[in-house]
Amino acid sequence: MSTLTEWLAMDGHGPYVWSAYLITLVVLALNVVQPALAKRNLVRAATRRLRREGL
């Protein structure tokens, strides 16, 4: 168990390294989620506009 703890601590650099990994994962997730949400909103707006115009 101490080997795992030492590995996670990374000689005192663990908090920096793991926070960098976390920030990277959050940014990557946002790069996937935001375009999907924007597309969904765009499709909904286009659908509403077409219904309003009677097409």
C-alpha distance matrix in Angstrom:
0.0 3.8 5.4 5.3 6.4 8.7 9.9 10.8 12.4 14.3 15.7 17.1 18.7 16.3 18.7 21.6 20.1 18.7 22.0 24.0 22.4 23.1 26.7 27.2 26.3 28.5 31.4 31.1 31.2 34.2 35.9 35.8 36.6 39.4 41.7 41.4 42.4 45.2 46.5 46.5 48.4 50.8 51.5 52.1 54.4 56.3 56.8 58.1 60.4 61.8 62.4 64.1 66.3 67.2 65.9
3.8 0.0 3.8 5.4 4.9 6.0 8.4 9.7 10.3 12.0 12.6 14.3 16.3 14.5 17.1 19.9 18.8 18.0 21.2 23.1 22.1 23.1 26.4 27.1 26.7 28.9 31.5 31.6 32.0 34.8 36.4 36.7 37.7 40.2 42.6 42.5 43.5 46.1 47.6 47.8 49.5 51.9 52.9 53.5 55.6 57.6 58.2 59.5 61.7 63.2 63.9 65.5 67.7 68.7 67.5
5.4 3.8 0.0 3.8 5.4 5.0 6.0 8.6 9.8 10.4 11.6 14.0 15.4 13.6 16.8 19.1 17.3 16.9 20.4 21.8 20.5 22.0 25.3 25.5 25.2 27.8 30.1 29.8 30.6 33.5 34.8 35.1 36.4 38.9 41.0 41.1 42.4 44.8 46.2 46.6 48.5 50.6 51.6 52.5 54.6 56.3 57.1 58.5 60.6 62.0 62.9 64.6 66.6 67.6 66.2
5.3 5.4 3.8 0.0 3.8 5.4 5.0 6.1 8.5 9.8 12.0 13.6 14.4 11.9 14.7 17.1 15.2 14.1 17.7 19.2 17.6 18.8 22.2 22.5 21.9 24.4 26.9 26.6 27.1 30.1 31.5 31.7 32.8 35.5 37.6 37.6 38.8 41.3 42.7 43.0 44.9 47.1 48.0 48.8 51.0 52.8 53.4 54.9 57.0 58.4 59.2 60.9 62.9 64.0 62.6
6.4 4.9 5.4 3.8 0.0 3.8 5.4 5.1 6.1 8.5 10.1 11.0 12.5 10.0 12.4 15.3 14.2 13.2 16.3 18.4 17.4 18.3 21.5 22.4 22.1 24.2 26.8 27.0 27.5 30.2 31.9 32.4 33.2 35.6 38.1 38.2 39.0 41.5 43.2 43.5 45.0 47.4 48.6 49.2 51.1 53.2 53.9 55.1 57.2 58.8 59.6 61.1 63.3 64.4 63.3
8.7 6.0 5.0 5.4 3.8 0.0 3.8 5.5 5.0 6.1 7.0 9.0 10.6 9.2 12.3 14.6 13.4 13.5 16.7 18.2 17.6 19.2 22.1 22.7 22.9 25.2 27.4 27.7 28.6 31.2 32.6 33.4 34.6 36.8 39.1 39.5 40.5 42.8 44.5 45.1 46.6 48.7 50.0 50.9 52.7 54.6 55.6 56.8 58.8 60.4 61.4 62.8 64.8 66.1 64.9
9.9 8.4 6.0 5.0 5.4 3.8 0.0 3.8 5.5 5.2 7.9 9.9 10.1 8.3 11.7 13.5 11.4 11.4 15.0 15.9 14.9 16.8 19.8 19.9 20.1 22.7 24.7 24.7 25.8 28.5 29.7 30.4 31.8 34.0 36.2 36.6 37.8 40.1 41.6 42.3 44.0 45.9 47.2 48.2 50.0 51.8 52.8 54.2 56.1 57.6 58.7 60.2 62.1 63.4 62.0
10.8 9.7 8.6 6.1 5.1 5.5 3.8 0.0 3.8 5.5 8.6 9.1 8.9 5.9 8.7 11.0 9.3 8.4 11.9 13.4 12.4 13.8 16.9 17.5 17.5 19.8 22.1 22.4 23.2 25.8 27.3 28.0 29.1 31.3 33.7 34.1 35.1 37.3 39.0 39.6 41.1 43.3 44.6 45.4 47.2 49.2 50.1 51.4 53.3 54.9 55.9 57.3 59.4 60.7 59.4
12.4 10.3 9.8 8.5 6.1 5.0 5.5 3.8 0.0 3.8 5.6 5.5 6.4 4.4 7.3 9.8 9.2 9.3 12.1 13.8 13.9 15.2 17.8 18.9 19.5 21.4 23.5 24.3 25.3 27.5 29.1 30.2 31.2 33.1 35.6 36.3 37.1 39.2 41.1 41.8 43.0 45.2 46.7 47.5 49.1 51.1 52.3 53.4 55.2 57.0 58.1 59.3 61.3 62.8 61.7
14.3 12.0 10.4 9.8 8.5 6.1 5.2 5.5 3.8 0.0 3.8 5.5 5.2 4.9 8.6 9.6 8.3 9.7 12.7 13.4 13.5 15.7 18.0 18.4 19.5 21.8 23.4 24.0 25.5 27.7 28.8 30.1 31.6 33.3 35.6 36.5 37.6 39.4 41.3 42.2 43.6 45.4 47.1 48.1 49.6 51.5 52.8 54.0 55.6 57.4 58.7 59.9 61.7 63.3 62.0
15.7 12.6 11.6 12.0 10.1 7.0 7.9 8.6 5.6 3.8 0.0 3.8 5.6 7.1 10.2 11.1 10.9 12.7 15.1 15.9 16.7 18.8 20.7 21.4 22.8 24.9 26.3 27.2 28.8 30.8 31.9 33.5 34.8 36.4 38.7 39.8 40.7 42.5 44.5 45.5 46.7 48.5 50.3 51.3 52.6 54.6 56.0 57.1 58.7 60.6 61.9 62.9 64.8 66.5 65.2
17.1 14.3 14.0 13.6 11.0 9.0 9.9 9.1 5.5 5.5 3.8 0.0 3.8 5.6 7.5 8.7 9.7 11.3 13.0 14.3 15.7 17.2 18.8 20.2 21.7 23.2 24.8 26.1 27.6 29.2 30.7 32.4 33.5 34.8 37.4 38.6 39.2 40.8 43.1 44.0 44.9 46.9 48.9 49.6 50.8 53.0 54.5 55.3 56.9 59.0 60.2 61.1 63.1 64.8 63.8
18.7 16.3 15.4 14.4 12.5 10.6 10.1 8.9 6.4 5.2 5.6 3.8 0.0 3.8 5.8 5.6 6.2 8.6 10.2 10.9 12.5 14.4 15.7 16.7 18.6 20.2 21.5 22.8 24.5 26.1 27.3 29.2 30.4 31.7 34.1 35.4 36.1 37.7 39.9 41.0 41.9 43.7 45.7 46.7 47.8 49.8 51.4 52.4 53.8 55.9 57.2 58.1 60.0 61.8 60.7
16.3 14.5 13.6 11.9 10.0 9.2 8.3 5.9 4.4 4.9 7.1 5.6 3.8 0.0 3.8 5.5 5.1 5.8 8.2 9.7 10.4 11.9 14.0 15.2 16.3 18.0 19.8 20.9 22.2 24.1 25.6 27.1 28.1 29.7 32.2 33.2 33.9 35.8 37.9 38.7 39.8 41.8 43.6 44.4 45.8 47.9 49.2 50.2 51.9 53.8 55.0 56.0 58.0 59.7 58.5
18.7 17.1 16.8 14.7 12.4 12.3 11.7 8.7 7.3 8.6 10.2 7.5 5.8 3.8 0.0 3.8 5.6 5.4 5.9 8.4 9.9 10.4 12.0 14.0 15.3 16.3 18.1 19.8 20.9 22.3 24.2 25.9 26.5 27.8 30.6 31.7 32.0 33.8 36.2 36.9 37.7 39.8 41.8 42.4 43.6 45.9 47.3 48.1 49.7 51.8 52.9 53.8 55.9 57.6 56.7
21.6 19.9 19.1 17.1 15.3 14.6 13.5 11.0 9.8 9.6 11.1 8.7 5.6 5.5 3.8 0.0 3.8 5.7 5.3 6.1 8.7 9.9 10.5 12.2 14.3 15.4 16.5 18.3 20.0 21.1 22.5 24.7 25.6 26.6 29.2 30.7 31.1 32.6 35.0 36.1 36.8 38.6 40.8 41.6 42.6 44.7 46.4 47.2 48.6 50.7 52.1 52.9 54.7 56.6 55.6
20.1 18.8 17.3 15.2 14.2 13.4 11.4 9.3 9.2 8.3 10.9 9.7 6.2 5.1 5.6 3.8 0.0 3.8 5.5 5.1 6.3 8.7 10.0 10.6 12.5 14.4 15.5 16.6 18.4 20.1 21.2 23.0 24.4 25.7 28.0 29.3 30.2 31.8 33.8 35.0 36.1 37.8 39.7 40.8 42.0 43.9 45.5 46.6 48.0 49.9 51.3 52.4 54.1 55.9 54.6
18.7 18.0 16.9 14.1 13.2 13.5 11.4 8.4 9.3 9.7 12.7 11.3 8.6 5.8 5.4 5.7 3.8 0.0 3.8 5.3 5.0 6.1 8.6 9.7 10.5 12.3 14.2 15.2 16.4 18.3 19.9 21.3 22.3 23.9 26.5 27.4 28.1 30.0 32.1 32.9 34.1 36.1 37.8 38.6 40.1 42.1 43.4 44.5 46.1 48.0 49.2 50.3 52.3 53.9 52.7
22.0 21.2 20.4 17.7 16.3 16.7 15.0 11.9 12.1 12.7 15.1 13.0 10.2 8.2 5.9 5.3 5.5 3.8 0.0 3.8 5.4 4.9 6.1 8.5 9.8 10.5 12.3 14.1 15.2 16.4 18.3 20.1 20.8 21.9 24.7 25.9 26.3 28.0 30.3 31.2 32.0 34.0 36.0 36.7 37.9 40.1 41.5 42.4 43.9 46.0 47.2 48.1 50.1 51.9 50.9
24.0 23.1 21.8 19.2 18.4 18.2 15.9 13.4 13.8 13.4 15.9 14.3 10.9 9.7 8.4 6.1 5.1 5.3 3.8 0.0 3.8 5.4 5.2 6.1 8.6 9.9 10.6 12.3 14.2 15.4 16.5 18.7 19.9 20.9 23.3 24.8 25.6 26.9 29.1 30.4 31.3 32.9 35.0 36.1 37.1 39.0 40.8 41.8 43.1 45.1 46.6 47.5 49.2 51.1 49.9
22.4 22.1 20.5 17.6 17.4 17.6 14.9 12.4 13.9 13.5 16.7 15.7 12.5 10.4 9.9 8.7 6.3 5.0 5.4 3.8 0.0 3.8 5.5 5.1 6.2 8.7 10.0 10.5 12.2 14.3 15.3 16.8 18.3 19.9 22.1 23.2 24.2 25.9 27.8 28.9 30.2 31.9 33.6 34.8 36.2 38.0 39.4 40.7 42.2 43.9 45.4 46.6 48.3 49.9 48.6
23.1 23.1 22.0 18.8 18.3 19.2 16.8 13.8 15.2 15.7 18.8 17.2 14.4 11.9 10.4 9.9 8.7 6.1 4.9 5.4 3.8 0.0 3.8 5.4 5.2 6.2 8.7 9.9 10.5 12.3 14.2 15.6 16.3 17.9 20.6 21.4 22.0 24.0 26.1 26.9 27.9 30.0 31.7 32.5 33.9 36.0 37.3 38.4 40.0 41.9 43.1 44.2 46.2 47.8 46.7
26.7 26.4 25.3 22.2 21.5 22.1 19.8 16.9 17.8 18.0 20.7 18.8 15.7 14.0 12.0 10.5 10.0 8.6 6.1 5.2 5.5 3.8 0.0 3.8 5.5 5.1 6.2 8.6 9.9 10.6 12.3 14.5 15.2 16.0 18.7 20.2 20.6 22.0 24.4 25.6 26.3 28.1 30.2 31.1 32.1 34.2 35.8 36.8 38.2 40.2 41.6 42.5 44.3 46.1 45.1
27.2 27.1 25.5 22.5 22.4 22.7 19.9 17.5 18.9 18.4 21.4 20.2 16.7 15.2 14.0 12.2 10.6 9.7 8.5 6.1 5.1 5.4 3.8 0.0 3.8 5.5 5.2 6.2 8.6 9.9 10.6 12.7 14.3 15.4 17.4 19.0 20.1 21.3 23.3 24.8 25.9 27.3 29.3 30.6 31.7 33.4 35.1 36.4 37.7 39.5 41.1 42.2 43.7 45.5 44.1
26.3 26.7 25.2 21.9 22.1 22.9 20.1 17.5 19.5 19.5 22.8 21.7 18.6 16.3 15.3 14.3 12.5 10.5 9.8 8.6 6.2 5.2 5.5 3.8 0.0 3.8 5.5 5.1 6.1 8.6 9.8 10.8 12.2 14.1 16.2 17.0 18.2 20.1 21.8 22.8 24.3 26.0 27.6 28.8 30.3 32.0 33.3 34.7 36.3 37.9 39.3 40.6 42.3 43.8 42.5
28.5 28.9 27.8 24.4 24.2 25.2 22.7 19.8 21.4 21.8 24.9 23.2 20.2 18.0 16.3 15.4 14.4 12.3 10.5 9.9 8.7 6.2 5.1 5.5 3.8 0.0 3.8 5.5 5.1 6.2 8.6 10.0 10.3 11.7 14.5 15.5 15.9 17.8 20.0 20.8 21.8 23.8 25.6 26.5 27.8 29.8 31.2 32.3 33.9 35.8 37.0 38.1 40.0 41.6 40.5
31.4 31.5 30.1 26.9 26.8 27.4 24.7 22.1 23.5 23.4 26.3 24.8 21.5 19.8 18.1 16.5 15.5 14.2 12.3 10.6 10.0 8.7 6.2 5.2 5.5 3.8 0.0 3.8 5.4 5.1 6.2 8.8 9.9 10.4 12.7 14.5 15.2 16.3 18.5 20.0 20.9 22.3 24.5 25.7 26.6 28.4 30.2 31.4 32.6 34.5 36.1 37.1 38.7 40.5 39.3
31.1 31.6 29.8 26.6 27.0 27.7 24.7 22.4 24.3 24.0 27.2 26.1 22.8 20.9 19.8 18.3 16.6 15.2 14.1 12.3 10.5 9.9 8.6 6.2 5.1 5.5 3.8 0.0 3.8 5.4 5.0 6.6 8.8 10.2 11.7 13.1 14.7 16.0 17.5 19.1 20.6 21.9 23.5 25.1 26.4 27.8 29.4 31.0 32.3 33.8 35.5 36.8 38.2 39.9 38.3
31.2 32.0 30.6 27.1 27.5 28.6 25.8 23.2 25.3 25.5 28.8 27.6 24.5 22.2 20.9 20.0 18.4 16.4 15.2 14.2 12.2 10.5 9.9 8.6 6.1 5.1 5.4 3.8 0.0 3.8 5.4 5.2 6.1 8.5 10.6 11.0 12.3 14.3 15.9 16.8 18.4 20.2 21.6 22.8 24.4 26.1 27.3 28.8 30.4 31.9 33.3 34.7 36.4 37.8 36.5
34.2 34.8 33.5 30.1 30.2 31.2 28.5 25.8 27.5 27.7 30.8 29.2 26.1 24.1 22.3 21.1 20.1 18.3 16.4 15.4 14.3 12.3 10.6 9.9 8.6 6.2 5.1 5.4 3.8 0.0 3.8 5.3 5.0 5.6 8.4 9.7 10.2 11.7 13.9 15.1 16.0 17.7 19.7 20.7 21.9 23.8 25.4 26.5 27.9 29.8 31.2 32.3 34.0 35.7 34.6
35.9 36.4 34.8 31.5 31.9 32.6 29.7 27.3 29.1 28.8 31.9 30.7 27.3 25.6 24.2 22.5 21.2 19.9 18.3 16.5 15.3 14.2 12.3 10.6 9.8 8.6 6.2 5.0 5.4 3.8 0.0 3.8 5.8 5.9 6.9 9.0 10.6 11.3 12.9 14.9 16.1 17.1 19.0 20.7 21.7 23.1 24.9 26.5 27.5 29.1 30.9 32.1 33.5 35.2 33.7
35.8 36.7 35.1 31.7 32.4 33.4 30.4 28.0 30.2 30.1 33.5 32.4 29.2 27.1 25.9 24.7 23.0 21.3 20.1 18.7 16.8 15.6 14.5 12.7 10.8 10.0 8.8 6.6 5.2 5.3 3.8 0.0 3.8 5.9 6.2 6.7 9.1 10.6 11.4 12.9 14.9 16.0 17.2 19.0 20.7 21.8 23.2 25.0 26.4 27.7 29.3 30.9 32.3 33.6 32.0
36.6 37.7 36.4 32.8 33.2 34.6 31.8 29.1 31.2 31.6 34.8 33.5 30.4 28.1 26.5 25.6 24.4 22.3 20.8 19.9 18.3 16.3 15.2 14.3 12.2 10.3 9.9 8.8 6.1 5.0 5.8 3.8 0.0 3.8 5.7 5.2 6.2 8.6 10.0 10.7 12.4 14.2 15.5 16.6 18.4 20.1 21.2 22.7 24.4 25.9 27.2 28.6 30.3 31.7 30.4
39.4 40.2 38.9 35.5 35.6 36.8 34.0 31.3 33.1 33.3 36.4 34.8 31.7 29.7 27.8 26.6 25.7 23.9 21.9 20.9 19.9 17.9 16.0 15.4 14.1 11.7 10.4 10.2 8.5 5.6 5.9 5.9 3.8 0.0 3.8 5.4 5.2 6.1 8.6 9.9 10.5 12.1 14.2 15.3 16.4 18.2 19.9 21.0 22.3 24.2 25.7 26.8 28.4 30.2 29.1
41.7 42.6 41.0 37.6 38.1 39.1 36.2 33.7 35.6 35.6 38.7 37.4 34.1 32.2 30.6 29.2 28.0 26.5 24.7 23.3 22.1 20.6 18.7 17.4 16.2 14.5 12.7 11.7 10.6 8.4 6.9 6.2 5.7 3.8 0.0 3.8 5.4 4.9 6.0 8.5 9.7 10.2 12.1 14.1 15.1 16.2 18.1 19.8 20.7 22.2 24.1 25.4 26.6 28.3 26.8
41.4 42.5 41.1 37.6 38.2 39.5 36.6 34.1 36.3 36.5 39.8 38.6 35.4 33.2 31.7 30.7 29.3 27.4 25.9 24.8 23.2 21.4 20.2 19.0 17.0 15.5 14.5 13.1 11.0 9.7 9.0 6.7 5.2 5.4 3.8 0.0 3.8 5.4 5.1 6.2 8.7 9.9 10.6 12.4 14.3 15.4 16.5 18.4 20.0 21.1 22.6 24.3 25.8 27.0 25.5
42.4 43.5 42.4 38.8 39.0 40.5 37.8 35.1 37.1 37.6 40.7 39.2 36.1 33.9 32.0 31.1 30.2 28.1 26.3 25.6 24.2 22.0 20.6 20.1 18.2 15.9 15.2 14.7 12.3 10.2 10.6 9.1 6.2 5.2 5.4 3.8 0.0 3.8 5.4 5.1 6.2 8.5 9.9 10.6 12.2 14.2 15.3 16.5 18.3 19.9 21.1 22.4 24.3 25.7 24.7
45.2 46.1 44.8 41.3 41.5 42.8 40.1 37.3 39.2 39.4 42.5 40.8 37.7 35.8 33.8 32.6 31.8 30.0 28.0 26.9 25.9 24.0 22.0 21.3 20.1 17.8 16.3 16.0 14.3 11.7 11.3 10.6 8.6 6.1 4.9 5.4 3.8 0.0 3.8 5.4 5.1 6.1 8.6 9.9 10.5 12.2 14.1 15.3 16.3 18.2 19.9 20.9 22.4 24.2 23.1
46.5 47.6 46.2 42.7 43.2 44.5 41.6 39.0 41.1 41.3 44.5 43.1 39.9 37.9 36.2 35.0 33.8 32.1 30.3 29.1 27.8 26.1 24.4 23.3 21.8 20.0 18.5 17.5 15.9 13.9 12.9 11.4 10.0 8.6 6.0 5.1 5.4 3.8 0.0 3.8 5.4 5.0 6.1 8.5 9.8 10.5 12.2 14.2 15.2 16.3 18.3 19.8 20.9 22.4 20.9
46.5 47.8 46.6 43.0 43.5 45.1 42.3 39.6 41.8 42.2 45.5 44.0 41.0 38.7 36.9 36.1 35.0 32.9 31.2 30.4 28.9 26.9 25.6 24.8 22.8 20.8 20.0 19.1 16.8 15.1 14.9 12.9 10.7 9.9 8.5 6.2 5.1 5.4 3.8 0.0 3.8 5.4 5.2 6.2 8.6 9.9 10.6 12.3 14.2 15.4 16.5 18.3 20.0 21.1 19.9
48.4 49.5 48.5 44.9 45.0 46.6 44.0 41.1 43.0 43.6 46.7 44.9 41.9 39.8 37.7 36.8 36.1 34.1 32.0 31.3 30.2 27.9 26.3 25.9 24.3 21.8 20.9 20.6 18.4 16.0 16.1 14.9 12.4 10.5 9.7 8.7 6.2 5.1 5.4 3.8 0.0 3.8 5.5 5.1 6.1 8.6 9.8 10.5 12.2 14.2 15.3 16.4 18.3 19.9 19.2
50.8 51.9 50.6 47.1 47.4 48.7 45.9 43.3 45.2 45.4 48.5 46.9 43.7 41.8 39.8 38.6 37.8 36.1 34.0 32.9 31.9 30.0 28.1 27.3 26.0 23.8 22.3 21.9 20.2 17.7 17.1 16.0 14.2 12.1 10.2 9.9 8.5 6.1 5.0 5.4 3.8 0.0 3.8 5.4 5.1 6.1 8.5 9.9 10.5 12.2 14.2 15.2 16.4 18.3 17.2
51.5 52.9 51.6 48.0 48.6 50.0 47.2 44.6 46.7 47.1 50.3 48.9 45.7 43.6 41.8 40.8 39.7 37.8 36.0 35.0 33.6 31.7 30.2 29.3 27.6 25.6 24.5 23.5 21.6 19.7 19.0 17.2 15.5 14.2 12.1 10.6 9.9 8.6 6.1 5.2 5.5 3.8 0.0 3.8 5.5 5.1 6.1 8.6 9.8 10.5 12.2 14.1 15.3 16.4 14.9
52.1 53.5 52.5 48.8 49.2 50.9 48.2 45.4 47.5 48.1 51.3 49.6 46.7 44.4 42.4 41.6 40.8 38.6 36.7 36.1 34.8 32.5 31.1 30.6 28.8 26.5 25.7 25.1 22.8 20.7 20.7 19.0 16.6 15.3 14.1 12.4 10.6 9.9 8.5 6.2 5.1 5.4 3.8 0.0 3.8 5.5 5.1 6.2 8.6 9.9 10.6 12.2 14.2 15.3 14.7
54.4 55.6 54.6 51.0 51.1 52.7 50.0 47.2 49.1 49.6 52.6 50.8 47.8 45.8 43.6 42.6 42.0 40.1 37.9 37.1 36.2 33.9 32.1 31.7 30.3 27.8 26.6 26.4 24.4 21.9 21.7 20.7 18.4 16.4 15.1 14.3 12.2 10.5 9.8 8.6 6.1 5.1 5.5 3.8 0.0 3.8 5.4 5.1 6.1 8.6 9.9 10.5 12.3 14.2 13.9
56.3 57.6 56.3 52.8 53.2 54.6 51.8 49.2 51.1 51.5 54.6 53.0 49.8 47.9 45.9 44.7 43.9 42.1 40.1 39.0 38.0 36.0 34.2 33.4 32.0 29.8 28.4 27.8 26.1 23.8 23.1 21.8 20.1 18.2 16.2 15.4 14.2 12.2 10.5 9.9 8.6 6.1 5.1 5.5 3.8 0.0 3.8 5.4 5.0 6.1 8.6 9.8 10.5 12.2 11.2
56.8 58.2 57.1 53.4 53.9 55.6 52.8 50.1 52.3 52.8 56.0 54.5 51.4 49.2 47.3 46.4 45.5 43.4 41.5 40.8 39.4 37.3 35.8 35.1 33.3 31.2 30.2 29.4 27.3 25.4 24.9 23.2 21.2 19.9 18.1 16.5 15.3 14.1 12.2 10.6 9.8 8.5 6.1 5.1 5.4 3.8 0.0 3.8 5.4 5.2 6.2 8.5 9.9 10.6 9.6
58.1 59.5 58.5 54.9 55.1 56.8 54.2 51.4 53.4 54.0 57.1 55.3 52.4 50.2 48.1 47.2 46.6 44.5 42.4 41.8 40.7 38.4 36.8 36.4 34.7 32.3 31.4 31.0 28.8 26.5 26.5 25.0 22.7 21.0 19.8 18.4 16.5 15.3 14.2 12.3 10.5 9.9 8.6 6.2 5.1 5.4 3.8 0.0 3.8 5.5 5.1 6.1 8.6 9.8 10.3
60.4 61.7 60.6 57.0 57.2 58.8 56.1 53.3 55.2 55.6 58.7 56.9 53.8 51.9 49.7 48.6 48.0 46.1 43.9 43.1 42.2 40.0 38.2 37.7 36.3 33.9 32.6 32.3 30.4 27.9 27.5 26.4 24.4 22.3 20.7 20.0 18.3 16.3 15.2 14.2 12.2 10.5 9.8 8.6 6.1 5.0 5.4 3.8 0.0 3.8 5.5 5.0 6.2 8.6 8.9
61.8 63.2 62.0 58.4 58.8 60.4 57.6 54.9 57.0 57.4 60.6 59.0 55.9 53.8 51.8 50.7 49.9 48.0 46.0 45.1 43.9 41.9 40.2 39.5 37.9 35.8 34.5 33.8 31.9 29.8 29.1 27.7 25.9 24.2 22.2 21.1 19.9 18.2 16.3 15.4 14.2 12.2 10.5 9.9 8.6 6.1 5.2 5.5 3.8 0.0 3.8 5.4 5.1 6.2 5.4
62.4 63.9 62.9 59.2 59.6 61.4 58.7 55.9 58.1 58.7 61.9 60.2 57.2 55.0 52.9 52.1 51.3 49.2 47.2 46.6 45.4 43.1 41.6 41.1 39.3 37.0 36.1 35.5 33.3 31.2 30.9 29.3 27.2 25.7 24.1 22.6 21.1 19.9 18.3 16.5 15.3 14.2 12.2 10.6 9.9 8.6 6.2 5.1 5.5 3.8 0.0 3.8 5.4 5.0 6.0
64.1 65.5 64.6 60.9 61.1 62.8 60.2 57.3 59.3 59.9 62.9 61.1 58.1 56.0 53.8 52.9 52.4 50.3 48.1 47.5 46.6 44.2 42.5 42.2 40.6 38.1 37.1 36.8 34.7 32.3 32.1 30.9 28.6 26.8 25.4 24.3 22.4 20.9 19.8 18.3 16.4 15.2 14.1 12.2 10.5 9.8 8.5 6.1 5.0 5.4 3.8 0.0 3.8 5.4 7.8
66.3 67.7 66.6 62.9 63.3 64.8 62.1 59.4 61.3 61.7 64.8 63.1 60.0 58.0 55.9 54.7 54.1 52.3 50.1 49.2 48.3 46.2 44.3 43.7 42.3 40.0 38.7 38.2 36.4 34.0 33.5 32.3 30.3 28.4 26.6 25.8 24.3 22.4 20.9 20.0 18.3 16.4 15.3 14.2 12.3 10.5 9.9 8.6 6.2 5.1 5.4 3.8 0.0 3.8 5.7
67.2 68.7 67.6 64.0 64.4 66.1 63.4 60.7 62.8 63.3 66.5 64.8 61.8 59.7 57.6 56.6 55.9 53.9 51.9 51.1 49.9 47.8 46.1 45.5 43.8 41.6 40.5 39.9 37.8 35.7 35.2 33.6 31.7 30.2 28.3 27.0 25.7 24.2 22.4 21.1 19.9 18.3 16.4 15.3 14.2 12.2 10.6 9.8 8.6 6.2 5.0 5.4 3.8 0.0 3.8
65.9 67.5 66.2 62.6 63.3 64.9 62.0 59.4 61.7 62.0 65.2 63.8 60.7 58.5 56.7 55.6 54.6 52.7 50.9 49.9 48.6 46.7 45.1 44.1 42.5 40.5 39.3 38.3 36.5 34.6 33.7 32.0 30.4 29.1 26.8 25.5 24.7 23.1 20.9 19.9 19.2 17.2 14.9 14.7 13.9 11.2 9.6 10.3 8.9 5.4 6.0 7.8 5.7 3.8 0.0
